[in-house]
Amino acid sequence: MPMAQAGTGSPPLSRLGYIDALRGIAIIGVIATHTAFLFQGIPWRVGRLIGLGGGGVQLFFVASALTLLLSWHSRHETAAQFYVRRLFRIAPMFWLALAVYTSLDAILVHPFWIEGTVDARTILLTIIFCHGWSPDSINAVVPGGWTIAVEMTFYVMLPVLATCITSLRRACLLVIASILVAAVANTLYPTLAHAEPTHQVAEFTSYWLPEALPSFALGFIAFHLSDRLPVSRLLAGALLFGAMLTGLYLAWGPLPYSATLLQPISRGPVSAAAGVMLALSLDLIPTGWLVNRVICYVGRVSYSVYLTHWLLLEALLLTVGQVHASPAVAFVLWLCTVPVVIAASVGLSTLTYRWVETPGIRTGSRIARGMRLRSAPQPTVV
């Protein structure tokens, strides 16, 4: 059954396990893309297809918006309760990763993930999730940490957006507005920040929140479309086929990594659109080869996997080094290495999910329930 919209008998979140499959697909794609860094010589066309895995980040953003909207409308919590839950969901594991990677930066000569300056300022900005607003801190301390900065800022906006975007029409307007915001912000940033058009600035504008906003907005489209589509294998297949065609276009299309006023459509929103089609396809028919216990489990621990898989890649770089091989050999080695990195990351992440993430989730839920009880009207004693 497709997801019912809030207010029309939304199903409990436990019945929406296919969203775990979305996250599992997303993190497998991300690891596949990052692992390719280890192998020089992979054919260009194959490399472009492998690079599609990077679009897993946009799929995470779509799944995040979708899940948060379902949670928001089913729990009927205040913004404060929502913020508490999100903080305790994200912060414990992220702060552990921050401590680990900061320590490794002091030990290792130059970890491959460093993309900025690691000093007291960038560490402080990362601790308070504000590192996403500075080019030299957005990805400096925790590898891939830019996504966490973007997510946390989106969480701040979610209560207002969820309250205001109450229809498919408004969700479409939000997508259009967010694309315009991204184009204007990316175009004006170098001038307003008095920054030269360097590689770091170009990377920053492809990472920061304005560029990610259309992907989150497309998650609103998925939410408001989910109860409008008929349960049909034909439609589900067509949506899946559309997602695949969009992916092929992304692999060889001329889309830039960040939007500008001259080219307002970038890779991010198109990747997210493919993610919406995939989400709706799995929503209509939540079984099959893309939704199974293994992928769903990987999706459940995907947050930890995202933060830990860099350790495995660094270990391979330190022990084996970057491999230079013929195209065929490089591709086969990559193909054999990806499952190993996934399995090792999931094994490590099973521990962090159990001992770090789950206690944080429980603590946040307990505090949020306590806030609800304290805010509930007390009975009048006669």
GIKA-V463028 format. One record per helix or strand of 3 or more residues. SS is the DSSP state (alpha for helix, beta for strand). FROM is the first residue (numbers start at 0). TO is the last residue. If there is no record, write none. Layout:
BEGIN
ss,from,to
SS,FROM,TO
SS,FROM,TO
END
This chain:
BEGIN
ss,from,to
alpha,12,14
alpha,17,37
alpha,43,74
alpha,78,106
alpha,119,126
alpha,130,132
alpha,145,163
alpha,167,191
alpha,198,206
alpha,208,224
alpha,232,251
alpha,266,283
alpha,292,299
alpha,301,318
alpha,326,374
END
